[in-house]
Amino acid sequence: MKPLYLVDASLYVFRAWHSMPDEFQDADGWPTNAVHGFARFLLELLEKERPQHIAIAFDEALDSCFRNRLYPAYKANRDPAPEELRRQFTHCKALCAALGLNVLAHGEYEADDLIGSALHGARPDGFRGVIVSADKDLSQLLMDHDEQWDFARGQRWGMNGVKARHGVEARQIADYLALTGDAVDNIPGVTGIGAKSAAVLLAHFGDLDTLLARVDEVPFLRLRGAATLGLRLREQREHALLWRQLTTIALDAPLDGIEPGYTRASADPGTLNALSDALRFGPMTRRRLRVAAGLEEPGY
């Protein structure tokens, strides 16, 4: 099966923003540390894998996601991205486009939804997914032949490796997060249910719907505080279903302006050179970008 590389760009932009020194600046004096760090990551990926089918997904739905309409407090615990970082996201997207890479971004869908929708649509054409991200939410997308890749740690796992990492099967990840909550996204979860109890409940019942339908059985499980958990699940049934709407990755997000099969398009040398000048990339990075774009031979 043909590998389709799906990159969770925002994860790597944020990582560079927090880890790279702030000595990098563009021609106008704005910081560019996140762009420089993201460019290093992207070049390593392109040089190592030489992907023919690839899409880079960015988060643009910072406060306009469809999940905010379902639950206004979704991600409300996060501070807005500063202008210094927002500008760099724009540069990162422009860099990907200049390299001929498919860029996915939408005002109402998050990067996870764009990755899920791209993979869902590509499966019938014989693609398998290589999801480049450490985010456990994305593990729910894994099916036979797919893999997830924590690039920074050099760790890869498939559908059958999810339980060893997270305690539940790939297909149970959204239900698991609905039960435990997700502090990063400001999703409360069901009161009193933690990682261990959620894993036990899903191992026994299989999924959230079955658990809620057979909630009267919960007090009889060999699980600490089982009676209280059963009570909480009855009381918070509607909340649990809402949380699952938030934790489930959409597979129907609109994907516009992409190449058929997510193949790499021709690079734009003029834009690539202009970005390199504006962002003050050094000669080594410029050469690596031109090689990655197919504008220069590797040994030149």
MOUR-V621254 format. One line per field, one symbol per residue. ss: DSSP state (~ for helix, > for strand, _ for the rest). Layout:
BEGIN
ss=???
END
This chain:
BEGIN
ss=_>>>>>>>~~~~~~~~~~~_____>_____>_~~~~~~~~~~~~~~~~~___>>>>>________~~~~~____________~~~~~~~~~~~~~~~~___>>>______~~~~~~~~~~~~~___>>>>>>___~~~~~~_____>>>>____>>>_~~~~~~~~___~~~~~~~~~~~_>~~~_>_______~~~~~~~~~~~__~~~~~~_~~~~~~_____~~~~~~~~~~_~~~~~~~~~~~____________~~~>_____~~~~~~~~~~____~~~~~~~~~~________
END
